[in-house]
Amino acid sequence: MEHQVIIAGFGGQGVMLIAKILAHAGMKEGKEVSWLPSYGPEMRGGTSNCTVVVSDDPVGSPLVYRPSAVIAMNEPSLAKFEPRVAPGGVLLVNTCLARGGRSRADLRTVAIAANDIAAAVGNARAANMAALGAYLGATGSVSLETVETVIREMLAGKPQVVESNLEALRRGHTLGVKALQQEAA
């Protein structure tokens, strides 16, 4: 199975970090992975984004036009990438910073107040982890346990934030699983 996701948000929201975590988790699980960041003018306040492909088979190209999922951390990212999600795909929206209407009924939309979760765990910068957890819960692209291991490894130099990031990830995962279950019901 192949999972293609575009993760997008403002510079500083940790988009590249969670994309890198997802890619490393895929590699740890023996999957084929590509990771393609997009910086350009986005470094100056626009939307930065990164494409990650995690697959059981070789990845033909890191370029993805119709991803199976988009994680939109803010309104400009939602507006830019929602139209590109493949029909039947997952649109994960951080409702704290993206309040625009969802214009497509052919998507599985997962609404998550990522910034509120981050505040609740005492780490305002962990909104990205809540979003990553929700994505994992809704798609199962890689296991939560593998991602937890990668977070511990990648954030080893900042031990004071590891547990809050893991807690945000877990809370997001629970919401992603619930969204998937509600859809199936």
Contacts in CASP RR format, 6 or more apart in sequence:
PFRMAT RR
TARGET T0000
AUTHOR 0000-0000-0000
METHOD contacts of the structure
MODEL  1
MEHQVIIAGFGGQGVMLIAKILAHAGMKEGKEVSWLPSYGPEMRGGTSNC
TVVVSDDPVGSPLVYRPSAVIAMNEPSLAKFEPRVAPGGVLLVNTCLARG
GRSRADLRTVAIAANDIAAAVGNARAANMAALGAYLGATGSVSLETVETV
IREMLAGKPQVVESNLEALRRGHTLGVKALQQEAA
1 55 0 8 1.000
1 56 0 8 1.000
2 53 0 8 1.000
2 54 0 8 1.000
2 55 0 8 1.000
2 56 0 8 1.000
2 57 0 8 1.000
2 59 0 8 1.000
2 68 0 8 1.000
3 53 0 8 1.000
3 54 0 8 1.000
3 55 0 8 1.000
3 68 0 8 1.000
3 69 0 8 1.000
3 139 0 8 1.000
3 140 0 8 1.000
3 141 0 8 1.000
4 51 0 8 1.000
4 52 0 8 1.000
4 53 0 8 1.000
4 64 0 8 1.000
4 66 0 8 1.000
4 67 0 8 1.000
4 68 0 8 1.000
4 69 0 8 1.000
5 22 0 8 1.000
5 51 0 8 1.000
5 52 0 8 1.000
5 53 0 8 1.000
5 67 0 8 1.000
5 68 0 8 1.000
5 69 0 8 1.000
5 70 0 8 1.000
5 71 0 8 1.000
5 135 0 8 1.000
5 139 0 8 1.000
5 141 0 8 1.000
6 49 0 8 1.000
6 50 0 8 1.000
6 51 0 8 1.000
6 64 0 8 1.000
6 67 0 8 1.000
6 69 0 8 1.000
6 70 0 8 1.000
6 71 0 8 1.000
6 81 0 8 1.000
6 84 0 8 1.000
7 15 0 8 1.000
7 18 0 8 1.000
7 19 0 8 1.000
7 22 0 8 1.000
7 49 0 8 1.000
7 50 0 8 1.000
7 51 0 8 1.000
7 52 0 8 1.000
7 70 0 8 1.000
7 71 0 8 1.000
7 73 0 8 1.000
7 131 0 8 1.000
8 15 0 8 1.000
8 47 0 8 1.000
8 48 0 8 1.000
8 49 0 8 1.000
8 50 0 8 1.000
8 70 0 8 1.000
8 71 0 8 1.000
8 72 0 8 1.000
8 73 0 8 1.000
8 74 0 8 1.000
8 77 0 8 1.000
8 80 0 8 1.000
8 81 0 8 1.000
9 15 0 8 1.000
9 47 0 8 1.000
9 48 0 8 1.000
9 49 0 8 1.000
9 72 0 8 1.000
9 73 0 8 1.000
9 74 0 8 1.000
9 76 0 8 1.000
9 77 0 8 1.000
10 45 0 8 1.000
10 46 0 8 1.000
10 47 0 8 1.000
10 48 0 8 1.000
10 73 0 8 1.000
10 74 0 8 1.000
10 76 0 8 1.000
11 42 0 8 1.000
11 43 0 8 1.000
11 45 0 8 1.000
11 46 0 8 1.000
11 47 0 8 1.000
11 48 0 8 1.000
12 48 0 8 1.000
13 73 0 8 1.000
13 74 0 8 1.000
13 127 0 8 1.000
13 128 0 8 1.000
14 125 0 8 1.000
14 128 0 8 1.000
15 48 0 8 1.000
15 49 0 8 1.000
15 50 0 8 1.000
15 73 0 8 1.000
15 128 0 8 1.000
16 37 0 8 1.000
16 48 0 8 1.000
16 50 0 8 1.000
17 128 0 8 1.000
17 154 0 8 1.000
18 71 0 8 1.000
18 128 0 8 1.000
18 129 0 8 1.000
18 131 0 8 1.000
18 132 0 8 1.000
19 35 0 8 1.000
19 37 0 8 1.000
19 50 0 8 1.000
19 51 0 8 1.000
19 52 0 8 1.000
20 35 0 8 1.000
20 50 0 8 1.000
20 154 0 8 1.000
21 132 0 8 1.000
21 147 0 8 1.000
21 150 0 8 1.000
21 151 0 8 1.000
21 154 0 8 1.000
22 52 0 8 1.000
22 54 0 8 1.000
22 132 0 8 1.000
22 135 0 8 1.000
22 141 0 8 1.000
22 142 0 8 1.000
22 147 0 8 1.000
23 33 0 8 1.000
23 34 0 8 1.000
23 35 0 8 1.000
23 52 0 8 1.000
23 54 0 8 1.000
24 150 0 8 1.000
24 153 0 8 1.000
24 154 0 8 1.000
25 142 0 8 1.000
25 143 0 8 1.000
25 146 0 8 1.000
25 147 0 8 1.000
25 149 0 8 1.000
25 150 0 8 1.000
26 33 0 8 1.000
26 54 0 8 1.000
26 141 0 8 1.000
26 142 0 8 1.000
26 146 0 8 1.000
27 33 0 8 1.000
28 146 0 8 1.000
28 149 0 8 1.000
28 150 0 8 1.000
29 142 0 8 1.000
29 143 0 8 1.000
29 146 0 8 1.000
31 54 0 8 1.000
31 55 0 8 1.000
31 56 0 8 1.000
31 142 0 8 1.000
32 53 0 8 1.000
32 54 0 8 1.000
32 55 0 8 1.000
32 56 0 8 1.000
32 57 0 8 1.000
32 58 0 8 1.000
32 59 0 8 1.000
33 52 0 8 1.000
33 53 0 8 1.000
33 54 0 8 1.000
33 55 0 8 1.000
33 59 0 8 1.000
34 51 0 8 1.000
34 52 0 8 1.000
34 53 0 8 1.000
34 59 0 8 1.000
34 61 0 8 1.000
34 62 0 8 1.000
35 50 0 8 1.000
35 51 0 8 1.000
35 52 0 8 1.000
35 62 0 8 1.000
36 50 0 8 1.000
36 51 0 8 1.000
36 52 0 8 1.000
36 62 0 8 1.000
36 63 0 8 1.000
37 48 0 8 1.000
37 49 0 8 1.000
37 50 0 8 1.000
38 48 0 8 1.000
38 49 0 8 1.000
38 50 0 8 1.000
38 51 0 8 1.000
39 48 0 8 1.000
42 48 0 8 1.000
42 49 0 8 1.000
46 76 0 8 1.000
47 74 0 8 1.000
47 76 0 8 1.000
47 77 0 8 1.000
47 80 0 8 1.000
49 77 0 8 1.000
49 81 0 8 1.000
51 62 0 8 1.000
51 63 0 8 1.000
51 64 0 8 1.000
51 67 0 8 1.000
53 59 0 8 1.000
53 62 0 8 1.000
53 64 0 8 1.000
54 141 0 8 1.000
54 142 0 8 1.000
65 84 0 8 1.000
66 84 0 8 1.000
66 85 0 8 1.000
66 86 0 8 1.000
67 81 0 8 1.000
67 84 0 8 1.000
67 85 0 8 1.000
67 86 0 8 1.000
68 85 0 8 1.000
68 86 0 8 1.000
68 89 0 8 1.000
68 90 0 8 1.000
68 139 0 8 1.000
69 85 0 8 1.000
69 89 0 8 1.000
69 90 0 8 1.000
69 91 0 8 1.000
69 92 0 8 1.000
69 135 0 8 1.000
69 138 0 8 1.000
69 139 0 8 1.000
70 77 0 8 1.000
70 81 0 8 1.000
70 82 0 8 1.000
70 84 0 8 1.000
70 85 0 8 1.000
70 90 0 8 1.000
70 91 0 8 1.000
70 92 0 8 1.000
71 92 0 8 1.000
71 94 0 8 1.000
71 131 0 8 1.000
71 132 0 8 1.000
71 135 0 8 1.000
72 78 0 8 1.000
72 81 0 8 1.000
72 82 0 8 1.000
72 91 0 8 1.000
72 92 0 8 1.000
72 93 0 8 1.000
72 94 0 8 1.000
72 98 0 8 1.000
73 94 0 8 1.000
73 97 0 8 1.000
73 98 0 8 1.000
73 114 0 8 1.000
73 127 0 8 1.000
73 128 0 8 1.000
73 131 0 8 1.000
74 94 0 8 1.000
74 97 0 8 1.000
74 98 0 8 1.000
75 97 0 8 1.000
75 98 0 8 1.000
75 99 0 8 1.000
75 100 0 8 1.000
77 98 0 8 1.000
78 93 0 8 1.000
78 98 0 8 1.000
78 100 0 8 1.000
79 100 0 8 1.000
82 91 0 8 1.000
82 102 0 8 1.000
82 103 0 8 1.000
82 104 0 8 1.000
82 107 0 8 1.000
83 104 0 8 1.000
85 91 0 8 1.000
85 104 0 8 1.000
85 107 0 8 1.000
87 106 0 8 1.000
87 107 0 8 1.000
88 106 0 8 1.000
88 107 0 8 1.000
88 108 0 8 1.000
89 106 0 8 1.000
89 107 0 8 1.000
89 108 0 8 1.000
90 107 0 8 1.000
90 108 0 8 1.000
90 109 0 8 1.000
90 110 0 8 1.000
90 135 0 8 1.000
90 138 0 8 1.000
90 139 0 8 1.000
91 102 0 8 1.000
91 104 0 8 1.000
91 107 0 8 1.000
91 108 0 8 1.000
91 109 0 8 1.000
91 110 0 8 1.000
92 109 0 8 1.000
92 110 0 8 1.000
92 112 0 8 1.000
92 131 0 8 1.000
92 134 0 8 1.000
92 135 0 8 1.000
92 138 0 8 1.000
93 102 0 8 1.000
93 109 0 8 1.000
93 110 0 8 1.000
93 111 0 8 1.000
93 112 0 8 1.000
94 112 0 8 1.000
94 113 0 8 1.000
94 114 0 8 1.000
94 115 0 8 1.000
94 127 0 8 1.000
94 131 0 8 1.000
95 111 0 8 1.000
95 112 0 8 1.000
95 113 0 8 1.000
95 114 0 8 1.000
96 113 0 8 1.000
96 114 0 8 1.000
96 115 0 8 1.000
96 116 0 8 1.000
96 127 0 8 1.000
97 115 0 8 1.000
102 109 0 8 1.000
108 138 0 8 1.000
108 179 0 8 1.000
108 180 0 8 1.000
108 183 0 8 1.000
110 134 0 8 1.000
110 135 0 8 1.000
110 138 0 8 1.000
110 175 0 8 1.000
110 176 0 8 1.000
110 179 0 8 1.000
111 179 0 8 1.000
112 130 0 8 1.000
112 131 0 8 1.000
112 134 0 8 1.000
112 172 0 8 1.000
112 175 0 8 1.000
112 176 0 8 1.000
114 127 0 8 1.000
114 128 0 8 1.000
114 130 0 8 1.000
114 131 0 8 1.000
114 134 0 8 1.000
114 168 0 8 1.000
114 172 0 8 1.000
115 124 0 8 1.000
115 127 0 8 1.000
117 126 0 8 1.000
117 127 0 8 1.000
117 130 0 8 1.000
117 168 0 8 1.000
117 171 0 8 1.000
117 172 0 8 1.000
118 124 0 8 1.000
118 125 0 8 1.000
118 126 0 8 1.000
118 127 0 8 1.000
118 129 0 8 1.000
118 130 0 8 1.000
118 168 0 8 1.000
120 171 0 8 1.000
121 164 0 8 1.000
121 167 0 8 1.000
121 168 0 8 1.000
121 171 0 8 1.000
122 164 0 8 1.000
123 161 0 8 1.000
123 164 0 8 1.000
123 165 0 8 1.000
123 168 0 8 1.000
125 161 0 8 1.000
126 161 0 8 1.000
126 164 0 8 1.000
126 165 0 8 1.000
126 167 0 8 1.000
126 168 0 8 1.000
126 169 0 8 1.000
127 168 0 8 1.000
129 151 0 8 1.000
129 165 0 8 1.000
129 166 0 8 1.000
129 168 0 8 1.000
129 169 0 8 1.000
129 172 0 8 1.000
130 168 0 8 1.000
130 169 0 8 1.000
130 171 0 8 1.000
130 172 0 8 1.000
130 175 0 8 1.000
131 172 0 8 1.000
132 147 0 8 1.000
132 169 0 8 1.000
133 144 0 8 1.000
133 147 0 8 1.000
133 169 0 8 1.000
133 170 0 8 1.000
133 172 0 8 1.000
133 173 0 8 1.000
133 176 0 8 1.000
134 172 0 8 1.000
134 173 0 8 1.000
134 175 0 8 1.000
134 176 0 8 1.000
134 179 0 8 1.000
135 141 0 8 1.000
135 176 0 8 1.000
136 142 0 8 1.000
136 143 0 8 1.000
136 144 0 8 1.000
136 147 0 8 1.000
136 169 0 8 1.000
136 173 0 8 1.000
136 176 0 8 1.000
137 144 0 8 1.000
137 172 0 8 1.000
137 173 0 8 1.000
137 176 0 8 1.000
137 177 0 8 1.000
137 180 0 8 1.000
138 176 0 8 1.000
138 177 0 8 1.000
138 179 0 8 1.000
138 180 0 8 1.000
144 169 0 8 1.000
144 170 0 8 1.000
144 173 0 8 1.000
147 169 0 8 1.000
148 166 0 8 1.000
148 169 0 8 1.000
151 162 0 8 1.000
151 165 0 8 1.000
151 166 0 8 1.000
151 169 0 8 1.000
152 162 0 8 1.000
152 166 0 8 1.000
155 161 0 8 1.000
155 162 0 8 1.000
155 165 0 8 1.000
156 162 0 8 1.000
END
